[in-house]
């Protein structure tokens, strides 16, 4: 049995219905973790996803269809977890709710408003702090718990249509450093994973991404892109006790993509 499963640790995944969040939720559930999988889905595929999870993971993976950006939703989840007597060994923020667009469109294309920038920042950066701080305040973290979020190379490079998201990711990285410095003494280790370009629904909304992905694929040392499963494997590695001294890091998971 996995060491973390033997300790009956729980994982909370925010943004678990697709891409990196879903792969991470399924990886941890397969390793015996009790996974609370939070996502927001109003469409019919939601039921298909829940049925797949139930069939494959049973009670190990708990689907929670709610708005992770809502304070009342957080309160309800904490109450549910308190009833289950769960201690979080891992919190993963994987919310991709950003607005694509450019800063000045000159009348052509999507121009980002101040509200677009603010909402993207709140969803993809500030929200991580809100969940992390509340979990600390309420005593939900197990000793040496892992607190993780996903960033990208767009935090430091210019990508078409990525201005609002890139700004939020840069803020997320700065926030992660401060949380690592301030929360470590409470037994919480905070790190970020910088995934390589990964075909996900969130990435597909950006302009010309098919072309960009093909360029990266051709130049990559092994001529392939990062997969959600590649990233989920590192989430699992960072959940283990052997990773207890890793704190405040931004860890690239891209098979060498940053070298090209």
C-alpha positions in Angstrom: 0.0 0.0 0.0 1.2 3.5 -0.7 2.6 5.3 2.3 0.2 8.2 2.0 -2.8 5.9 1.6 -1.8 4.1 4.9 -2.0 7.5 6.6 -5.5 8.0 5.2 -4.6 11.4 3.8 -7.0 13.4 1.6 -6.4 15.5 -1.4 -8.4 18.5 -2.6 -8.1 19.2 -6.3 -9.6 22.5 -7.5 -10.4 22.4 -11.2 -10.6 18.7 -11.6 -12.8 18.1 -14.6 -10.2 18.1 -17.4 -6.5 18.5 -18.3 -3.9 18.6 -15.5 -6.4 18.7 -12.7 -8.3 15.7 -13.8 -5.1 13.7 -14.5 -3.8 14.6 -11.0 -7.1 13.6 -9.3 -7.1 10.3 -11.1 -3.4 9.6 -10.3 -3.8 10.2 -6.6 -7.1 8.2 -6.4 -5.3 5.3 -8.1 -2.6 5.5 -5.4 -5.2 5.1 -2.6 -5.8 8.8 -1.7 -9.3 10.1 -0.9 -9.7 12.8 -3.5 -12.1 15.6 -3.3 -12.5 16.7 -6.9 -13.9 20.2 -7.3 -15.0 21.4 -10.7 -17.6 23.6 -12.4 -19.6 21.9 -15.2 -23.2 22.7 -16.3 -23.2 20.6 -19.4 -24.3 17.0 -20.1 -20.7 15.7 -20.1 -20.6 16.3 -16.3 -22.7 13.1 -15.8 -20.4 11.0 -18.0 -17.4 12.2 -16.1 -19.0 11.4 -12.7 -20.0 7.9 -14.0 -16.5 7.2 -15.2 -15.0 8.2 -11.9 -17.5 6.1 -9.9 -16.9 3.1 -12.0 -13.1 3.4 -11.9 -12.4 4.8 -8.4 -15.6 4.2 -6.4 -15.5 6.1 -3.1 -11.9 7.1 -3.5 -12.8 10.0 -5.8 -15.6 12.4 -4.6 -16.9 14.7 -7.4 -18.0 18.1 -6.2 -19.7 20.3 -8.9 -19.5 23.8 -7.4 -18.0 27.2 -8.0 -14.6 27.1 -6.4 -14.4 30.9 -6.6 -17.4 31.3 -4.3 -16.9 31.8 -0.5 -20.1 30.0 0.4 -19.1 27.1 -1.7 -15.8 26.9 0.2 -17.6 27.0 3.5 -19.9 24.1 2.4 -17.0 22.0 1.3 -15.2 22.5 4.6 -18.3 21.4 6.5 -18.5 18.3 4.3 -14.9 17.5 4.9 -15.2 18.1 8.6 -18.0 15.5 8.8 -15.7 13.1 6.9 -12.9 13.8 9.4 -10.4 14.2 6.5 -7.0 15.8 6.8 -5.5 17.2 3.6 -2.2 15.8 2.6 -2.4 17.8 -0.6 -4.2 20.9 -2.0 -3.8 21.4 -5.7 -5.0 24.6 -7.5 -5.7 23.8 -11.1 -8.4 26.4 -12.0 -8.1 27.6 -15.6 -10.6 30.4 -15.8 -8.8 33.1 -17.7 -9.9 35.5 -20.5 -7.9 35.4 -23.8 -7.3 38.6 -25.6 -4.8 41.4 -26.3 -4.1 44.6 -24.5 -4.9 46.9 -27.4 -6.9 45.6 -30.3 -7.2 48.8 -32.4 -10.8 47.9 -33.2 -9.9 44.3 -34.3 -10.1 41.3 -32.1 -10.8 40.9 -28.3 -9.4 43.7 -26.3 -9.0 42.9 -22.6 -10.8 45.2 -20.2 -9.7 46.0 -16.7 -12.5 43.6 -15.5 -11.1 40.8 -17.7 -7.7 41.2 -16.1 -9.1 41.4 -12.6 -11.3 38.4 -12.9 -8.5 36.3 -14.4 -6.1 37.3 -11.6 -8.7 36.5 -8.9 -9.5 33.1 -10.4 -6.0 31.9 -11.2 -3.9 33.5 -8.4 -5.8 35.0 -5.5 -8.1 32.1 -5.2 -5.2 29.8 -4.4 -4.4 31.9 -1.3 -8.0 32.0 -0.2 -8.3 28.2 -0.2 -4.9 27.7 1.4 -5.3 30.2 4.1 -8.8 28.9 5.1 -7.5 25.3 5.2 -4.8 26.5 7.5 -7.1 28.5 9.7 -9.5 25.6 10.0 -6.8 23.0 10.7 -7.5 20.9 7.7 -3.9 20.3 6.7 -2.1 17.2 7.8 1.6 17.6 8.9 3.9 18.3 6.0 1.1 18.7 3.6 1.8 19.7 0.0 0.3 22.9 -1.4 0.6 23.0 -5.2 -0.5 25.1 -8.2 0.2 25.1 -11.9 2.1 27.8 -13.7 3.4 28.1 -17.3 6.1 29.7 -19.4 3.6 32.4 -20.2 4.4 33.9 -16.8 7.7 35.2 -18.2 7.2 35.1 -22.0 4.8 36.8 -24.4 2.3 34.4 -26.0 -0.5 35.4 -28.4 -3.8 36.1 -26.5 -2.2 35.2 -23.2 -1.8 38.7 -21.5 -4.4 38.3 -18.8 -3.4 34.7 -18.0 0.3 35.4 -18.1 -0.2 38.3 -15.7 -2.1 36.0 -13.4 0.5 33.3 -13.6 3.3 35.7 -12.8 1.3 36.8 -9.7 0.7 33.2 -8.8 4.4 32.5 -8.8 5.1 35.5 -6.6 2.3 34.5 -4.3 3.7 30.9 -4.1 7.1 32.2 -2.9 5.5 34.2 -0.1 3.3 31.3 0.9 6.3 29.0 1.0 8.2 31.4 3.2 5.3 32.2 5.6 3.4 28.8 5.7 6.3 26.4 6.0 6.6 26.9 9.8 3.0 25.6 10.0 4.0 22.4 8.2 2.7 23.4 4.8 5.2 23.2 1.9 4.2 25.3 -1.2 5.5 24.7 -4.7 4.5 25.4 -8.3 4.7 23.1 -11.3 5.5 24.7 -14.6 4.1 22.3 -17.2 5.3 22.3 -20.8 2.9 23.0 -23.5 0.1 20.4 -23.0 -2.9 19.9 -25.2 -5.8 20.7 -22.9 -9.2 22.3 -23.4 -8.0 25.5 -21.6 -5.1 25.8 -24.1 -7.2 25.3 -27.2 -9.0 28.6 -26.7 -5.9 30.6 -27.5 -5.2 31.7 -31.0 -2.9 29.8 -33.3 -2.1 27.1 -30.6 -2.2 24.3 -33.1 0.7 25.9 -35.0 2.6 26.7 -31.8 2.2 23.1 -30.5 3.5 21.7 -33.8 6.5 23.9 -33.6 7.3 22.8 -30.1 6.8 19.2 -31.0 9.2 19.3 -33.9 11.9 21.0 -31.7 11.4 19.0 -28.6 14.2 16.5 -27.7 11.9 13.6 -28.1 9.4 15.2 -30.6 6.4 15.1 -28.3 4.4 17.4 -26.1 3.9 17.2 -22.4 0.8 15.1 -21.4 -1.5 15.7 -18.4 -0.3 12.3 -17.1 3.4 13.5 -17.1 2.4 16.4 -14.9 0.1 14.2 -12.6 3.1 12.0 -12.0 5.1 14.9 -10.5 2.1 16.0 -8.5 2.1 12.5 -7.0 5.9 12.7 -6.4 5.5 16.0 -4.5 2.8 14.5 -2.4 5.2 11.9 -0.9 7.1 12.3 2.4 10.4 12.1 0.5 9.5 15.6 -0.9 9.1 17.2 2.5 12.1 19.5 2.1 11.1 20.9 -1.2 9.5 24.3 -0.6 9.2 27.4 -2.6 10.3 25.8 -5.9 9.0 26.3 -9.5 9.5 22.8 -11.0 9.6 22.5 -14.8 7.8 19.4 -16.1 8.4 19.5 -19.8 10.9 16.8 -20.9 13.4 19.6 -21.8 11.1 21.9 -23.6 12.7 24.9 -21.8 16.0 24.0 -23.5 14.8 24.7 -27.0 
